[in-house]
Amino acid sequence: MTVSLDTLAQLSGGRVIGDASVQVSACGLDSSRLPEGALFAALPGTRVHGAQFARDTKAGAVLTDAAGLDLLTAAQETRPVLVVEDIRAVLGPISAEIYGHPTRDLTVIGVTGTSGKTTTSYLLEAGLLHAGHSVGLIGTTGTRINRNPVPTTLTTPEAPTLQELFARMKNEGVTHVVMEVSSHALELGRVRGTRFAVGGFTNLSQDHLDFHPTMEDYFQAKAKLFAGEQAAERAVICIDDEWGERMRDVAKEAGVPVTTVATQGAQATISARQTAAEATGAQEVALDYDGAEFSFRLPLPGEFNIANACLALGMAAAVGEEPAEFLVGVEKVAVPGRMERIDRGQDFVAVVDYAHKPAAIAAVLDTLRGQLEGTKGRVGIVVGAGGDRDSSKRSIMGAAAASRADLTVITDDNPRSEDPATIRAAVMEGAREAAPQGDIREVGSRARAIDEVVDWAEPGDAVIVVGKGHEVGQLVNGKTLHFDDREEMARAIEEKLAGRPHRDTLRDAKE
């Protein structure tokens, strides 16, 4: 469909410089990829203003602010310009208008929180697919339609890309969309213009304090999914921590109907507990939903995954799904890079997980330790911290690892533009403070670090590599170098089993 600039000006409270009757049929931020007839959103950046790239685009019109208009005027721009006060505040609604408000015809389920978003999303996808729906998934591991990948980058894409994705999904017959909603997306308005049938909250712990000044600011960003103009129509909230209890109150005060879930004894609509555990990490779960009893097999380890399953069930039920049927689908779930076992026939447990926050590291180590309960098995971990991100959590990550593991190997994660040694030093500081007598080693090469923990492992032990999970690249000095923790763990195990020396590992970063 096409929309006139005049219509968009009325919607956004902006004004058009030039021909207001010009029609646009697409919108985007990447000047080089927009077709004729599109609207180029020229946003202010940290270094340069997007309006400086207007000359590079085929777009038929430009959306910008007063500063952008000055740049366009100086460049003698002849195309019509829609000028607004705050581009991000209106970009979502404008994009939704251009793409025909696709979420009005979709059941969109949004999941937010610090940890568990991806797993909860996969649980939802599995259950909804089993129930016979056509399902779109948008999140950290990418975007897919009925499990077929669709290329994207951000956890929650920018507003124009997001609305275009929704429109594509609608046109391809999708009925339900499950999406991770990041705090950045909520704060930057990427999901404005999106109708959420239900929003879910997993938990909150320290992360992203490079973007949010304080934990309170971080909480308030997440709260936008449960109160205000971006609020979902219904809410399902895990109240296992105090942040969840607060979020429940936020939603209730906003008049949003709330379903609560809990795994740690709190009174909630949905509660659950483990009744049996398998050697594989799978667990039998007993669940109470408002007095109705259900039991199911969850193929994922850890109490935190029981909470994720409860949340997924609550959200599915909020949009009309039958719990028993949904839980059958949950039993078939597989989540890449989340407590993912690497099995090459070895006599110790090897796991890869995406945990890159202190609370998540603590949770996965507690889970592994629990699986070894009653044995003499030890736990080893490979851990690092990302560069150009919240530096205040690095020492806390080290402490979370060293205080729980028998061996802690500190290595590089995604150093990005930072000096890797500086990052490792911060993680080491926290580790040594938490466990002065602990076995703590520093190995810069991530591949060599994985070799180290695999070589250390004895029969009955458990080792885990955390931080990257499903990722297949390492970000170093502006380059993305091939690296997959799962591949490297498998390679190290195979070499150990074969009695071969580990091959020279300047392979840590291969283009």
N, C-alpha and C positions, 0 to 999 in steps of 0.2 A: 504494500500500500504506500501511498505518498501523503505527506502532510505539508501544509504551507508554513512558511516562516511566521506568518501572521498568527496562525493558530498556536504555534509554539511560543510566540511572544506573549499571547494572552495566558497561556498555561504557566509560564515561568515568571511573569511580571517584568519581562525584559522589553527592549525596544529594538526595532530593526533599522539598520542603516542601509538604505538601498531598496531594492524591489522586494516588498514583503509578500508578494504572491508566488515567489519561487517555491517550488515543491521539492522536498527531500524524501528519500526512501531508505536511507541508511545513516548510521552515525558511528563515529569512532575517534580514538585518540591518536592512532598511528597514521600520520600524514601520508606516508608512502604507500599505504595499502588501501586507501579509500577510493571507490569508483566515482565516476561522474554521477551527480545527483545525490551525493552524500553530504552530511553535515560534519565538518571537521571541528571537534571540540578542542580548542586551544587553551589548555590550562596553564596556570603559572607553575613553574617547576622550582626545584631547589637551586638550580644554577642558571637556567635560561627559561624564558617564557615560551610556551608552545606556539604562540602566534608567530614566532620567528621561523617556523617551519611551514607556514601556510603556503608559501610559494612552491613548496615541493608536492602539494597535493592536487589531485584532480577534482576534489570535492567541489560542489556547486555553491556552498555557503559555509560560513564560519560562525561558530559559537564561542564567545570569549567574554572577558571582563573589560573594565575601563582601561587597565594597563595594556591589555592585548589590543584594544582598539587603537590606542596611541601608536603602537608598533605597526599595525596594519595600515593606518593612515600615513605614517612616514614612508611605508613601502609602496604607497599608492595602490593599495588593494582595491580592485574594482568589483569583486563579488559582494553580494549582500552579507551583512554581518549582524548576527543576533547578539546583543550586548546585555549581560545580566550582572547582578551584583556579586553573586557567589556561584560559580559554575558547578561545583560539586553538589551544591544544595538542590540544583534543578536538573542535573544530568540524568539521574535515574528516571524521574517522571517524563522528561523529554524523550529519552530512549524508549521507554514503555509506550509512549504515544506513537512514535515512529514505527515501532514493530507491532502495533495493534493490541497492546496490553495482553500479551499471551498468558500471563499467570491468572487472568480471570477465568480461564478455561482449563487450568491445571491445578492439581492438588500438590502444592509446594510444601515440603516439610523441611524446616531449617534446624540445624543442630549447631549450638555454640557451646563454648567452654574451653578450658585450657587443654585438657587431655580427654581422649576418648571420642572425639568428633568423628574420626575416620572409621573406627570400629563400629560405632553406633550407626553410622551411615550405611556401612556394608551389611550390618544386621537387618536394617530396615529394607535395603534393596533385596536381600535374599528372601525375606518374609513376604514382601509385596510381589516379587516375581512368582513365588510359589502360589500366591493367592490368585494369580492369573492376570496381573496388571502389566502394562507396558511402562517401564521405569527408566527415568534418567537419573544419573548420579553426577554431582559436581563436587569436587573436593581436592584434598591434598594429593591424592594419587592420580588425579586427572579427571577428565569428564568422559562419561560413556553413556550410551543408550542401549538398554537391554544387554549390557556387558560388552558392547562393541565400543572401542576407544574413539574419542573425538578429541583432536588436538586442542589443548589450552595450556596456560602457564600458572596463573595465580590460584591459590586455594579458593578464593571467591573472585571471579573475574571482574574487571571494571564494568560499570553499568551498561555501556552500549553492547559490549561483548556478551554480557549476561542476558540482556533482553533478546539479543539475536539468537543466543542459544535456546532460550525458552521458546522463541518462535519456531526454530528448527525442530525442537522436540515436539511441539504441538502439531506441526505439519507432518511429522513422522508417526503420529498416532500415540505418542506418550500420554499417559494419563496422570502419572505420579512422578514428581521430581524430588529427590532427596539431595539436600545440599548442606555442606559445611558452611557456616557463617562466621567468618573471622572477626575479631575485634576491629581490625583495620577496616574491613568492609563496612561495618556498622558506623564507625567513626567518620569514615570518608564518604559515606552516603552511597556506596556501590549498590546497596540493595533497596534504595528508595525506588518506589514505583513497582515493587514486587509484593504480591499478595501472598502472605504465608498462612496456610490453613492451620498450621501448628508449629510452635517453636519449642525446642528442647534444650535444656541446660544440663551439662554433665557435671562440671566442678570448676573451681578456680584455684589456681596456685601461681607462684611467681613465674612470669614470662612477659616478654615484650615491654619491659620497663625502659627500653631504649625509645619506644614510641609513646607509651603512656607514662606520664610523670610519676604516678603513684599507683599502688594497688587499688585505691579507691577510684581513680580515674579509669583503670582497667575494668573494674566492676561496672562502672556507669556506662562504659562503652558496650559491654555485653548486655546490660539492662535495656538497651534500645530495642532489643528484639521482643521485649515483654511489656513495654510501656511507651507511649508516645506515638508519633506518626508512622514509625516502622514496625510497630508491634504486631505480632502474630494474633490470629483470631482465638487460638487456644494455646495453653502452655502446659508442658510436662517437665517437671523440675526434680532433679535428684537432690535430696536434702541430707545427704551423708556428711556434708560439711556446713559450716556456718554461712558460707557464701550462698549455698543453695537455699538455706532457710531465709536469708535476706531476699534472694531473688523471688522466692515464693511470695513473700510479702509485697514486693514491688509489683508483681503481676496482679495480685489480688486487689491492691489499692488502685490499680489502673482499670479494674473491672474485667480483667481477662480470666476466663474459667481455667482453673489450675488442677492438674493431676500431679500428685507427688509420688516419688519412688524412693525406696531406701533399702539398704542391705546391712545396716549397722544398728538396728533396733529402734529407730525412730518410727513414730506412728505415721503411716503413709498409705496412700491408695493402693500402691503396689509394693510388696516386699518380697524378698527372696533370700534363699540360703543354699549353700552347697550341701548335698546329702551324700555324695560319693565322688572320689577323684580317680582318674585313670592314669596309668603310667605315661600316657601320651600328653598329659596336661588337660585333656578334656574332663568335664565335670558334669555330674548329674545335679540338677537344680530343682528345688521345690519352690513354687511361686504362689503367692496369695494375691489375687486381684479383687479387692473389695469383697472379700469373703469367699470367692470362688478359688478352688485349688487347682493348680496345674503342675505338671512335672515335665521336664524336657532335658535333653542332652545338649550341653553347650560345648562345642569343639574348641574352646579357647580357655586358657588357664587364668586363674586369679579372681579375687573378689571384685576387683575393678571391672572385669568383664561381665560379671553378673549384674553389676550396676548398669553397664552399657546395655545389656540385654533387656533389663527392666525398662530402661528409658525408651529403647526402640519399641518394645511392646506397647508402652503407654502412648507413644506418639501414633503408632499404627491404629490402636483402638480409638484414639481421638478423631481419626478420620474414617471410622466405621469398620475397621477390620475385626474379624473374629479372632480372639486370642489363640485358641487351640490350633486353628489352621495356620496362623502366622508363625507360631512356634515350631511347627514342622519345617517350615522354610529356614528358620534360624539354625536348625540342626545341621544344615548343609553349608554354612558360611565358611569362607576362607578369606583372610585379610592379609594382603601382601605387606611384609615387613613389620607385622605386629605380632610379637611373641611367635615368630615363624621358626619352626624347627628345621635344622639342617641335619639330615640323617644320611650318613654314608656307611652305616653299619658299625659305627664306633661304640665303645662301651661307656661313653659319657654323653650327657645332654648338651647340645649346642643350639643356641637360639640367637636370632637377630631381631632387634626391636628398634622402633623409631624414637624411643624415649630420649628427650633432649631437654627436659626440665627437671629440677630437683625432685619434685613430688613424683614424677613419672619414673625416674630412676629408682627411687625408694620403693615404689610399688612393684616394679618388675623384679627387683632383687628379693623383696619379701616373698613374692610369688614363687620364685625359683627355690628359695630357702625352704618354703613350705612344702614343696614337692620332694625335698630331700629329708623331710622330717622322719626321724627314726632310723636314719642311716648315718654313716660317717662321711658322707659326701661333702665336698667343699664347693664354694661358689667363686668363680673368677669373672671379672668384667673388663672390657675394653671401653673406655669412655673418653670423649673430648668435648670441646665447646666450640660453637660457631663464631666466626669473626664478624665484625660490623653489626653485632646484635647485642642484646642486653648483657653487658659485661658484669653486672652486679650478681648474676646468678652463677658465675663460673666457679667460685670457691665453694658455693653451696652444693653445686653438682658434685664436686670432688668429695666433699664431706658425705653426701648421701651415698656415694659409691663405696668409699673406703670404710665407712662405719658399718657396712653390711657385708662386704665381700672379703674373702680370704686372700684374694689377689686382685689388685687394682692396677691396670695398665693404662696410663694416661697418654693419649695420642692426639693427632690432628683430626679435626672434623672437616668443616668447610671454613678454612681460614679467611677466605675472600681477600680483602686488601691488607689485612693485619699481619704482623709478624707472628707466625705460628708458635715460636718459642715463648713469646709473651703470653699468649693464651694458655699454653700448657702450664706455665709457671703459676698462673692464677688458680687453675684447677688443682695443681699439685699442692699449693698452699692450703687450700681447704681440706684436701685429703690428709695431709700430714698432721694438720691440727686436730682432725677428727680421730685419726688412728696413728698416734706417734710410733707405735711398735708394729704397725701393719706392714704387709708386703706390698709396697707401692713402687711401681716402676714407670719410668718415662721413656717412651719409644715414639719418636716423631713420625716415622713411617707407619701409616695405618695398616698396611699389609704386614709389616714386620710385627706390629703389635698383636695382630690376630694370630700370627705364627706363635708368638710368645705365650698367649693364653691357651692355645691348643696344645702346644708342647707341654705345658704345665699340667694339663688335665690328666687325671688318673681315673681308673674305673670307678663309676658311681658319682663322679663329680658333675657339675653343671657350669657351663661357661656361656656368657652372653656378650654380644657386641651391640652397643646402643648408640643412637644418635642419628643414623641415616635411614635405617629401615628399608623401605622400598626404593630409595634413591639409587640411581645408577651413574651419578656424576659427583666429582669433588670440585668445589669452587675454589680456585687458587689464582690470585692476581688477575682477575678478569677473565680467566679461562675456565671452561668446564671440562675436566679431565675424567675419562672413564674410570669409574670405581664402583663396585657393587659389593657390599659387605657379605651378601649371601654367596656370591661367587668365590670370594676370597676365603670365607670360612670353609666352604666345601673343598676348595683347593688345598688349604692347609691340612684339613682332616685326611684327605686322600693321600697326601704326601707322608703324613705321619703313619698311616696304616700300611703304606707300601715300604716304609723304612727308608724313604728317600730324603736327602737333605732338601730343605726349602730352596727353591731356585732363587737366584740373585734378585732381591726385591727393590730395585730401583724401578719397580713396576707399580709403585703406589699411585702414580699419576701418569697414565698413558693417554695421549690424545687419540 
